[in-house]
Amino acid sequence: MVHPTIQDFTTIGINHWDAPVEVREKFSLDEVNKKRLLEGARREGISSMFLVSTCNRTEIFSQGASTSELIRLLTNYSNGSLDDFHSHGFELEGQRAIQHLFHVATGLDSQILGDLQIVKQVKEGYELSACHDMISGELHRLIQHVFRAHKRSRNETSLGHGAATVAYAAVKFALRTFENLTHKNILLVGTGKIGKVTCKNLVNLGASKLTLINRTRDRAEFIAGKFNLQVADMEQLPEQIADADLVIVATGANEPVIRPEHMLPSIKKPKFKVMLDLSVPRNIDPKVAALDFVDVANMDMLSDVTDEAYKKREEEVPLVKKIIDDELSNYKLWLDEQRVVPTIKALTHKFETIREDELNFFRNKIETDNFDKIDKLTRRIVKKIAAYSIEHLRDHHHSEEVAEMVAKMFKLEAKNGHD
């Protein structure tokens, strides 16, 4: 009988540690390509996996697939090549793959230590695969331990204290150039998840001359209404850039939103401006950075290591790793116990069959109006008798001999496989 083990798990991917933004954007997956990749995996016989694609990483976590299979899927459904992957990617197997997932979800592997957004992105990846019926029982259980580790890291340590987000790091980056944002003209392009948090951070730091632009104007107006801000149309983008001291772009577009032609009014009346690109793929055309009055920064240039809150979070890393070790140990114990699950199910089924057969035999031989009580009584007796055998099986889940002995003793027919 084949049982699931830690060695069944694999992880591959591209992330900010070894791949610059110009490489990461090649491997970035939009919602359509995420679904296409999952469907392609299913056609190849892969039945349990999920993926995470954010501004800093595109990674695939799987049970039962080889790293070479995952790499081929990623390169087939993204714009990245095998050469790009082998130069900048990583592949992990077994316990190292699982530990990496824990580190990603708790924010230990993030560019911004303790990143508050990453666990939401892991959940989104998991839920997408679950909708496609691509999550096995073992992977589901693993992810529950991963989410528990994240929750404990927030409740039992200070890792989540301070504004640990890319959006906050972006605003802090701007403050290195501008001492304060109160009187600066700020343009925020994109009011999705990151844009919305960025907007809130800007307002909290005193920004008042803030204009929002979004491809869907209604969304920009909704957020602007909360903070009493201005909204402009996408067609006004060139003029709004020219007026701005700080431009922040955070959209989900797959190609640059700000291109050289959008800079023409700025070129006619040049004034120094900082432009932050919080998107992968990049939303500011790299050619814009060639303008001498523009300081363009992308995701690779953001960091909060000088922030006091970062130093406090860094002190919590050993405690978070201890939580990860605890949850991983609990998961490994559960996984090992699955060896005896088929025997336990067969034993329970055997006892219940004997009980029902005997009850049916005496059903017409006993005159009573309380047969339901007899049914409950026999059910309780059988459960208590079975409990001793089940406990013994769980206590000796490492031993194939114990399961075989119980199977022979009760003439069980345990199904091959696992649930």
ChimeraX attribute file (.defattr): number of C-alpha atoms within 10 A of each C-alpha:
attribute: neighborCount
match mode: 1-to-1
recipient: residues
	/A:1	9
	/A:2	8
	/A:3	14
	/A:4	17
	/A:5	17
	/A:6	18
	/A:7	14
	/A:8	16
	/A:9	25
	/A:10	25
	/A:11	27
	/A:12	25
	/A:13	24
	/A:14	30
	/A:15	25
	/A:16	20
	/A:17	14
	/A:18	13
	/A:19	19
	/A:20	15
	/A:21	21
	/A:22	13
	/A:23	23
	/A:24	29
	/A:25	25
	/A:26	18
	/A:27	27
	/A:28	26
	/A:29	24
	/A:30	16
	/A:31	10
	/A:32	9
	/A:33	15
	/A:34	22
	/A:35	16
	/A:36	15
	/A:37	22
	/A:38	24
	/A:39	16
	/A:40	15
	/A:41	21
	/A:42	16
	/A:43	10
	/A:44	12
	/A:45	10
	/A:46	19
	/A:47	21
	/A:48	25
	/A:49	28
	/A:50	27
	/A:51	25
	/A:52	22
	/A:53	24
	/A:54	20
	/A:55	20
	/A:56	26
	/A:57	22
	/A:58	22
	/A:59	24
	/A:60	23
	/A:61	26
	/A:62	26
	/A:63	24
	/A:64	17
	/A:65	20
	/A:66	18
	/A:67	21
	/A:68	12
	/A:69	13
	/A:70	24
	/A:71	22
	/A:72	14
	/A:73	18
	/A:74	29
	/A:75	18
	/A:76	16
	/A:77	19
	/A:78	17
	/A:79	15
	/A:80	18
	/A:81	17
	/A:82	14
	/A:83	10
	/A:84	17
	/A:85	22
	/A:86	12
	/A:87	13
	/A:88	18
	/A:89	22
	/A:90	16
	/A:91	20
	/A:92	18
	/A:93	21
	/A:94	15
	/A:95	17
	/A:96	16
	/A:97	20
	/A:98	23
	/A:99	17
	/A:100	16
	/A:101	21
	/A:102	29
	/A:103	19
	/A:104	21
	/A:105	26
	/A:106	30
	/A:107	25
	/A:108	20
	/A:109	19
	/A:110	23
	/A:111	22
	/A:112	21
	/A:113	23
	/A:114	32
	/A:115	21
	/A:116	22
	/A:117	19
	/A:118	20
	/A:119	20
	/A:120	11
	/A:121	16
	/A:122	22
	/A:123	17
	/A:124	16
	/A:125	19
	/A:126	22
	/A:127	15
	/A:128	19
	/A:129	21
	/A:130	16
	/A:131	9
	/A:132	16
	/A:133	14
	/A:134	23
	/A:135	22
	/A:136	17
	/A:137	11
	/A:138	20
	/A:139	19
	/A:140	16
	/A:141	14
	/A:142	22
	/A:143	20
	/A:144	13
	/A:145	20
	/A:146	26
	/A:147	18
	/A:148	17
	/A:149	25
	/A:150	24
	/A:151	16
	/A:152	16
	/A:153	24
	/A:154	17
	/A:155	11
	/A:156	13
	/A:157	18
	/A:158	19
	/A:159	28
	/A:160	24
	/A:161	14
	/A:162	16
	/A:163	17
	/A:164	23
	/A:165	22
	/A:166	26
	/A:167	26
	/A:168	22
	/A:169	23
	/A:170	24
	/A:171	19
	/A:172	20
	/A:173	18
	/A:174	19
	/A:175	13
	/A:176	9
	/A:177	13
	/A:178	14
	/A:179	8
	/A:180	13
	/A:181	22
	/A:182	16
	/A:183	12
	/A:184	17
	/A:185	20
	/A:186	26
	/A:187	27
	/A:188	28
	/A:189	26
	/A:190	27
	/A:191	27
	/A:192	16
	/A:193	13
	/A:194	20
	/A:195	23
	/A:196	17
	/A:197	15
	/A:198	26
	/A:199	26
	/A:200	16
	/A:201	19
	/A:202	21
	/A:203	16
	/A:204	10
	/A:205	14
	/A:206	13
	/A:207	19
	/A:208	19
	/A:209	16
	/A:210	25
	/A:211	20
	/A:212	26
	/A:213	25
	/A:214	21
	/A:215	15
	/A:216	12
	/A:217	15
	/A:218	11
	/A:219	16
	/A:220	26
	/A:221	19
	/A:222	12
	/A:223	20
	/A:224	20
	/A:225	12
	/A:226	9
	/A:227	13
	/A:228	11
	/A:229	18
	/A:230	17
	/A:231	21
	/A:232	17
	/A:233	14
	/A:234	16
	/A:235	11
	/A:236	11
	/A:237	17
	/A:238	18
	/A:239	14
	/A:240	24
	/A:241	24
	/A:242	23
	/A:243	19
	/A:244	22
	/A:245	20
	/A:246	23
	/A:247	23
	/A:248	28
	/A:249	26
	/A:250	26
	/A:251	26
	/A:252	20
	/A:253	15
	/A:254	15
	/A:255	16
	/A:256	18
	/A:257	19
	/A:258	20
	/A:259	16
	/A:260	17
	/A:261	11
	/A:262	19
	/A:263	18
	/A:264	15
	/A:265	15
	/A:266	22
	/A:267	15
	/A:268	9
	/A:269	9
	/A:270	16
	/A:271	14
	/A:272	15
	/A:273	22
	/A:274	19
	/A:275	25
	/A:276	25
	/A:277	25
	/A:278	28
	/A:279	26
	/A:280	29
	/A:281	25
	/A:282	26
	/A:283	24
	/A:284	25
	/A:285	15
	/A:286	16
	/A:287	9
	/A:288	18
	/A:289	15
	/A:290	11
	/A:291	15
	/A:292	12
	/A:293	14
	/A:294	18
	/A:295	16
	/A:296	20
	/A:297	20
	/A:298	19
	/A:299	21
	/A:300	17
	/A:301	13
	/A:302	20
	/A:303	19
	/A:304	21
	/A:305	14
	/A:306	9
	/A:307	12
	/A:308	11
	/A:309	17
	/A:310	21
	/A:311	13
	/A:312	15
	/A:313	19
	/A:314	16
	/A:315	13
	/A:316	17
	/A:317	19
	/A:318	11
	/A:319	15
	/A:320	25
	/A:321	18
	/A:322	13
	/A:323	20
	/A:324	23
	/A:325	15
	/A:326	13
	/A:327	21
	/A:328	20
	/A:329	13
	/A:330	14
	/A:331	20
	/A:332	15
	/A:333	12
	/A:334	16
	/A:335	18
	/A:336	18
	/A:337	17
	/A:338	21
	/A:339	25
	/A:340	25
	/A:341	20
	/A:342	20
	/A:343	22
	/A:344	24
	/A:345	15
	/A:346	19
	/A:347	22
	/A:348	18
	/A:349	15
	/A:350	16
	/A:351	17
	/A:352	17
	/A:353	12
	/A:354	12
	/A:355	17
	/A:356	13
	/A:357	12
	/A:358	12
	/A:359	15
	/A:360	11
	/A:361	11
	/A:362	10
	/A:363	12
	/A:364	9
	/A:365	8
	/A:366	9
	/A:367	9
	/A:368	10
	/A:369	8
	/A:370	8
	/A:371	13
	/A:372	9
	/A:373	10
	/A:374	13
	/A:375	13
	/A:376	11
	/A:377	11
	/A:378	16
	/A:379	15
	/A:380	12
	/A:381	12
	/A:382	16
	/A:383	14
	/A:384	12
	/A:385	11
	/A:386	17
	/A:387	14
	/A:388	10
	/A:389	16
	/A:390	22
	/A:391	12
	/A:392	13
	/A:393	22
	/A:394	20
	/A:395	13
	/A:396	16
	/A:397	21
	/A:398	15
	/A:399	13
	/A:400	12
	/A:401	11
	/A:402	17
	/A:403	24
	/A:404	14
	/A:405	11
	/A:406	18
	/A:407	17
	/A:408	11
	/A:409	9
	/A:410	12
	/A:411	13
	/A:412	19
	/A:413	15
	/A:414	17
	/A:415	11
	/A:416	10
	/A:417	12
	/A:418	15
	/A:419	9
